[in-house]
Amino acid sequence: MFMRFERMGRLKSFEMPTVVKHGIGVIKDAGQEVKNLGVAKVLLVTDPGVRKMGLADPVINSLKEANVAVVIFDQVEPNPSIHIVAKGTEMYLQNKCDGLVAVGGGSSMDTAKAIGVEVVHGEPVLNYECAEGKKPLAKRIPPLTTIPTTAGTGSEVTQWAVITDPYRKFKFNVGGPLIAAHLTIIDPELHISMPPRITAATGIDALSHAIECYTCHYAQPMTDAVALLAMEYIAKYLRRAYSNGKDIEARYGMAKAAMLAGLSYGSESAGAAHAMAQTLGGIIPVAHGECVAAMLGPVMEYNWMGEPEKFARIAQALGVNIHGLALEEAAKAAVREVYRLVKDVQIPTLEQQGVPADMIPQLAEEAFKDPQTVGNPRDINVKGYEWIYRRCYNLEPSTI
């Protein structure tokens, strides 16, 4: 059985609920910007690593200077679970907060969004999973300001939170315009201390957002535009940011790329790479960025025939000279260029990340069940997912 998407006769929309403010050194203005949202007491959501490195300190100082009270919740974990969200919600309510600030990567921003859902709805975020039989969001979350310290997930502007249900070993989505941040503040100075491995993984994750959203069945002109520019920025800046963390121009370029790639989601979803990474991350505690980065090339190798014109355009965005190439060769060039970039920034393989190849049948089944399968540009079934996974382990020969 193949999952297909009916392209005609479906209403498409694009919403951007989040105000984007960015610049080098602008974090000093964070407190006043949060205060302008009518917030007097925030729950600042972050993880222990960000807190230990002092990345939250300039945000906390700016909030206090603006006379905004700060309650710190620094228990966010990778692939945040419903339990962590519940702890954050309890702290928010006990301290009578009236706003949220998330400082960190996608896990902190997704946790803050999910806390916001629980606060305004008065029940667990799990009840609002994007799945048949579950409730849609009915209320806007409290004023949320996202301040990313990585350049990858784009969660600062997306309309999604990805949360783990440990009982099902499953990562689920909660989403829609009502969950989006009210404001994001992007300052590349907060990204300078990001180590090369995280720079690489988050950068390829952003590239995956752009490529998948550009080629998926949900694509539309507004998302195409931001996706292509994100690809151009990543092609120009990722190797530089990876090689020289203090290159502020490269850090700024990657910060903008991640934000643009996040916007390319629109109010929809992605494709096979994120279906695979999201389901795998619910079973094995792998880092999302590295996981999806290791899968992107094989997914593109499978998908290029579904949208050859768009894949040729991806090659151009990545800096490949496709002049004189036949369409098929130009499309394949995009795949080869992504493989080259992944190799240059030394993304570890799935095997190196601790994912055994004997799990392929199970992982393929789970990926096929993920809602993001529907958007994939090429028809795919469980066998298709098995081929992609096998290609990740070089158990299938290259087709390009």
N, C-alpha and C positions, 0 to 999 in steps of 0.2 A: 504494500500500500504506500502510495506517495502522498505527501501533504502538498497541496497546491493553494495558490492565492488567486482569487478572482480580481484581476486588475481593473476591470471596467465597472462603472456604476457604484463606486465607493467614495463617499465624501472624505476628502483629505483636508487637514487643517494644520496650521503652524502657529503655536503660541510661544511667547517668550516672557514668562511671568517675572523673570529675574532681572533686576537692574545690575549691570556690569560696570564696575569702577576699577580702573587699573593704572599702574604706573610704578616706576622705580621709587621706592621709599614711601609709598602712599599709606603704608600700614599705620603710620603715626596719626592718620585721620580716622582710624577705625572707630574709636570711641564716639566721636561726634556723629559719624554716619549711623551707628547703631542707635544712638540717642534720637536722631532724626526720625527713626521708625516708631518713636513713642515708647521705647523700652526703658525701664528703670532698673531692672534686675535680670541679669542673664544667667542661664546655665551654659557655661563654656564646656563644650564637648570635645575631648581630645584623647590621645592615647599615651601610654606611659613613656614611649620613646620620644615623642614630640615634646612632652613636658620636660623630660630629662635633658634634652638638647637645648632647652631654653627658647624654642621657637614660639611658644605661646606667650612668653614674657612681654614682648612689645605690644601684643594685643591686650593683655591684661592691664598693662600700664596705661595704655591709651584709653581703655574703658574707664579705669578709675579716675584718670584726669578729667574725663567728661562727666564724672559723678554718676556713672552707671555701676551699680553693685554687681559683683561677680561671684558666682558659685561654681566651683570647678569640679567637673566629672571627668576624670582621666583614666577610666577603666576600659576604654574601647579596645577591642581585640581585632585581629585580622578576621575577615569573614564573620562580622558581628552576628551574634545569635539573638534570639528573642529574649533570652535571659538578661543579656547586657542592656537591651533596650528597656526592659522592665525596670532594671535598677536605675537607669537614667531618668525614667518617667517618675519613679518614686522620689528621687532627689529633687526634681523640678517642682513637684507638687508640694513636698514637705517645706521647701524654702520659698514657696509662693513666688516663683519666677514669672516673668511675663514676656520672655524672649529667649532665643537660642543663638549661640555663636558656635560654629564648628571650625576648629583649627586642626588641619592635618590632611590626610589623604582621603580616599573614597570611603574607607571604613568609618572614619569620624563623621563625615558629612552624611553618609547613609544612616548612621545611628541617630544623628540629630534629627533628620527628617522623620524617622520612625518614632522617635520620642514625641515629636510634634503631633503625629497622627494619634498616638495614644492619649496625649493630653487633651486634645479637642474632642475626641470621640468617646473617651471614657471607657475604652475597652482595648484588648490586645491588638497589636498591629497585624497579627496573624489572621484576624477576621477580615482584613482588607487585602488579602493576597489577590493578585490578578489571576483569578482562576474562576472557572464556571461554578456558580453557586455561592460565591463569596460577594461581600458587599462592595460597592464602589465608595470611594471617599465622598463624604458629604460636606465637610467643613475645611476651611483653609487652616493650615497649621499656624501656630504663633509666629511672630516675626522672626525669621531665620536669616542670619548672615553667615555665609560660607567663606572661609579663608583658606585656600589650598596651600599646602607646603610641598606638594608634588605636582608634576605636570603629566597627568595620565588619564584619570578616570573621567574627568569632565563633570563629576557629580555636583560641582559648584553651580552648574546651570541645567543639569538634566532634570527631568520630571519623574525620576525613579529613585527608589531605595531598594537595595538588594540585601536581604536579611536571611540568616541561616536558621532553619528549623532542625535542631540536633536530633529530635526524635525520628524524623523521616530521613535524616542525612540529606537534606534538600535545601537549596537556596531559592527563595521565592522573591518575586517582584511586588512592590507596592508602588502605584504611580498615578500620574495625571497632574494637571496644572496646579491642583490644590496642595501638592506636596513640595513643589519647587521652592527654592530659597527666594526670599524677598530681595536680597542683595548679595552680591559676591564682590569681594575685594581681592584683587590679584596683584601681588607684589613679588616680583622675581627675587628680591633680596632674601625672602624666606626659603628659596629653593637652593641657595648656594651650597648649603651643607649636605645636600642629598648625595649619597654615595653613588659611584658609577653604576653598580648593579641595579639599584632602584631607578636611577635615571634612565637606564636602558629599558627596563621592564615597563615602566609607566609610559615611556615614550612610544614604544611599540603598541601598547594598549591603546593609546590615543590614535595611532595610525590605524589600528584595527577598527575603532569606532568610525573613523572617517571612511575607510574603504568599504566596510560592511553597510553603513548607512547610505553611501553613495550608490551602491549596486543593488541594494535590497528592493523588494517590491513596494516598500512604503516610500521610496525616494520621491522628492518633489523639488521644484526649482530652488526654494530657499535652503533646503538641506543640502542640495547639490553644491550650491555656491560656497557655503561654509566648509563643507567636507573637502572640496578641492583646495581651498586656501590652507586648511589644516595640513593636508598632505604636502603642499609646497613648503610650508614652514618646517615640518618635520624632516623632509629631505635636506633642507638647508642647515638646520640647527641641531639635530639630534646627535650626530657624530661629534660636533663641537662641544656640546654640553656634557656628553659622556667622557670626552677626553680632557676637558678643562672645566671643572665644576664652577670656577670663579668667573667664567666668561658670561658676564651679565647680559650681554646682547643675546647670546644663545639661550640663556635661561629665560629671558623675557619672550623670545620667539617661541620656545617650547611651552611656556605658560599660556600664551595666546593660542597656540595650536591645540592644546588640550581643551581649552574653553570652546573653541570653534568646533572641534570634533564632538564635544558634548552637545552643542547646539544641533549638530547634524542628526542627532536622534529625533529631533522634533518632538512630537508627542507619541511616537511609535516605538520601534525596536530595531534590532540588528539582524544577524543571520547565524550561520552554522558555527563560526568561531566562538561566538559568545554563548550559543547553546551548549557547545562542548565544554567551554571553560567554566560556565556557571554550574552545570550539573556535576562536573568533576570536582569543583571546589566544595560542593556539599558533601562529597564522599571522602575525599582526602584533603587535609588542610594545606593545600598548595597556595602560593601567592598568586592572586588573580592575574597580575600583570605578566609575570613570567610564564604562567600557564597559557594565556591567550597568545602571547608572543611566539611561543614554540609551535602553536597550531596555525598561525596566520598563513604562512607560506603554503602548507599542504591544503588548507581550505581554499585558497585562491587558485591553486593548481586544479582542484576539482571544479571550481565555480566559473572559470573564465569563459567557458563556452556558453554560459547562460546570459552574459552581457558583454560580448566581445568589444563593442564600440566603447563602452564605459571603461573596460579594462585597458584599452588603448589610451584613453584619456588619462587614466591613472598613471600609466607609464610616463606620459608627458609631465604630469604634476610632480613626479618623482625625479624629473630631470633627464629622462631618457630621450635621446634623439630618435624619433620614430619615422623621420622623413624617408620616404621610399620603401618602407616596410609594408607588406601586405597586412590586412587587418588582423589575421590570426597571429602573425609573428609579433605585431605590436602589442596585442593582448598578452601573449606569453612573456613579452619583455617586462611587463609590469610584475608578473610573478617572480621572474628571475631577479629583478631589482629588489624586491622585498626579501627574498632569500639572502641576497648579498648584504642588505642592511642588518638583518637579524644576525648574520654571521659576524659582521664588523663590530657590533656592540655586545657580542659574546653572550647571547641568550642561551641558558642551559637547556638541554633537551628534556623532554618529559621523563625519560629514564633517569637523567641526572637530578631531576626534581623529585624523584622517589615514586614515580608512577610506574608500576610493573606492566609489561606488555600483555601479560595474561589476563588483565582486566578489560581488554578491548571489547569483547562481546557485551559485557555489562555496561561499560561507558557509552558504547554506541546506542544501546537501547535507551539509556537515560537521556542522552542528547536528543534523540528523535522525539521524545516526549516534551521537550522544552518548547514553550510558545514561540521562541525566536526562530525555530525551524521554519515556520510558515513564511517568514520574510526572505528566506534564502533565494538568491537569484537563479540557481539551478535546482530542479526537482531533486529531492534527496529522500532516501529511506534509510533503514537501519544498515543495509549493506553499503550504502554510500558513506555513512559515518564510519563504518568499519574500515573502508578503504582509506579514508582520511587519517584515521588513527594509525593504521598500518604504515601509511606513508610517513607519519611522524617518527616512526621507529626504523625507517628505511627497510621495512618488510615488503614494500612495493617499489618497483623501479620508477624513476622519474619519467614523466610524460611530456616534459617541456624541454 
